[in-house]
Amino acid sequence: MTDTMRLDVDKLYAARLTAVRARPYLATALFALHIVESPRVPTMGVDRYWRCYVSPAFVDSMPVEELASVLVHEVSHLLRDHHGRSDRFAVRHNLSGPAERLRMNIAADAEINDDAFGDGLVQPESAVTPATLGLKAGELMEDYLRQFRLERLPPGLAWLDCGSGADGSERAWDLGPDDADGLTDQQQDAVRFQVAQGIIGRPGAAPAGWRRWAKEALHPPQPWRELLGAAVRSAVSAAGAGDDYTYGRPARRSAATPGIVLPSLRRTPPRVTVVIDTSGSVSDTELGSALLETAAVTRTVGGRRDLVTVMSCDTAARITDPLCRAEGLPLIGGGGTDLRTAFTKAQRANPRPDVLVVLTDGQTPWPTRQPTSRTIIGLFRRSPSWNENRDYTPDRPPTWARVVEIG
């Protein structure tokens, strides 16, 4: 076998048809791959633009059945966005260098291969599974990355270089973003959506890992913790939050007005009131989540617990506590819901809060007038079929509040 060997396209296409027969729900993705013949790639690998680089020598050496398994494996990296997830993991954990990217490739392989084979697909000898790494099946790439190091791998272990589409690290053979044969981000999303619809439409036909992926692809989880934190940070740092005038330090403009003392604007630490809905429609799990978010709000204001007040409310704002320890807060309630009493009590407090954070399921009437405090509503997410009282349709949160779905 030499570098001048031509790619056996018929054999590769036969392998793709074998893969489609074994995994019909992946057909759209398998046919979306653009095959690129490349003697530079060691075996077979993909880039983030859905090009599949194939070594002619590798295709010649592999039986059709194993090539079908490798094609399913490679397209799985792209469907599960392993390149994007690797980039995000590297940024969050300050990882760099080829060794870390190799570790990401191996962890991504383990996520795919735990339930990829069987039912018409053979398992290649070089396939890395969670068992190969001594780890539990059914977890995600990010979970495996936290559990193994390269030096702990079994000796003599071999794996495929799956390309930049698996770990985000560009390869020498990649054609780059400007080549006309790659898929755009919109085209990639369309392929993922069609595959996810096919999996959801035939329950039981796909392994658990693919069913989990399909649910997230059709209903991507909202990064609500980041959104809620960003909303609170934006509110407490906005102009006017914590601002007050004082004559203790005259304004510099007083020099231009002899005999008149002008007050200066003083920036004081912003105060936050957290209202937790304790009505009967809020579950214990959601109350626990509310306490965790209360602790996160405290960190947002620099850990100053004296600046955060917590109020529990169902139809009455019964208690108002300065924040000491989130897990020790008494949350009293269990009846109906009317958070308007909490809004009123918070606005009558002295000093009045700069930011009002309301954690609720939304089963409440809302104030008709906008409070002077900047308002953020953390809304516990409900499935479309859930309704405590089917004859009751809750009002939508007011437009003057920033709304973040929680859970």
C-alpha positions, 0 to 999 in steps of 0.5 A: 500500500502506497500514498498513491493508492486511490480511495475505494469509494464503492467499498466506503459507500457500501459501508455507509449503507451498512451503517444506515441499515443498522442505525436508520435514525442516523441516516440523515447525518451519515449522508450529510458527511462530505467524504474527503480522500486524504493520505495524510490522515492516519485512519478516518477523522472528521472536522467541525464542518462535517468533512470526513477525511479518509485514508485510502490505505485504511479503507483498503485494510478494513472490512466493510462491517468495521468501516460501517462502525467507524462511520457511525462513530465519527458522525456521532462526534459531530452530532454530539458537538464534541468539538464545541464541548471540548473547547468549552471544557478547556476554557473552563478548566484552563487546559491546553496542549496536545495531551489534553486534547488527546484526553478529550478525544478518548473521553468522547470516544468512551461516551459514544462507544458504551452503547454504539455497537451490536444490533448490526454493528461490530465493535472494532478492536481499537474501540475505547469504551468506559470499561477500557478506562475502568469507568462506569458506562452511561456517562458524558465526555465531561464526566470521564475527563474528570476521572482518568489521566493518560498515565493511568491508561492500560499499556498498549492501548490503541485508538483512532485519531478522530480529528478536530471534530472530536476534540476541537484541535485543528489537524494538518489535513483540515481544509478550514472554514473557507472550503465550500464543501463544509456545512454551515452552523445552520445546516449542522443544526438542521441535521441534528434536529432531523436526527433527534426527531427521528429518534424521538419519533421511534421510542425504543429503537435507539440506545439510552445515550442517543435518546438522552441526546435527542431530548436535549437536542430538541429541548436544549437546557437553558443555562439558568444558573449563569443567566440568573447570576448575570441578571443579578450582577447586571442589576446590582452594578447598574446606575442607580443601584445603591446610589444616594446623595450625601452632604457629608462630602460636598460635590465638586460643583459647589466651588462654582456656586458660592454660598450653596452646598451641593450634595455629592453622589455616594455609591453604597453597596446594593441591597438585595431582597430574595422572595421565595414562593412557599405555596403548596404548588412549589415542591420540596426540590424547588425550595431546595433549589431556591435556597441554593440560588439564595446562596449564589445571590449572596456571592454575587454581592461579594459575600456580604450577607448583611446586604441580602434579606430573604422573605418567604411568602405564600399568600402573606409575607410572614417572615423577613430574615437577614441571610445567615446560612441559606440552609438554615432559613425557615421557609414557612408556607404551604397555602395559596399564592399571592406574591403581591404582599411580598412586593409591597412589604419589600418596597416598604422596608427601610432601607428599601432593596435595590434589587428584588429577586423572586423565586416562584412557580408563577402561580400568582397574581402580579403587581400592576405597578412596577416597583422601584427596585430592579426586579428579577423573576426566577421561574421554576420550569413546568412541563406543558402538561403540568397544571396544579389546577386545570381550570386556572391559567396563571398570569404571565410575569410582568414585562418590567421584570427580567425573567429566567427559567430555573431547572 
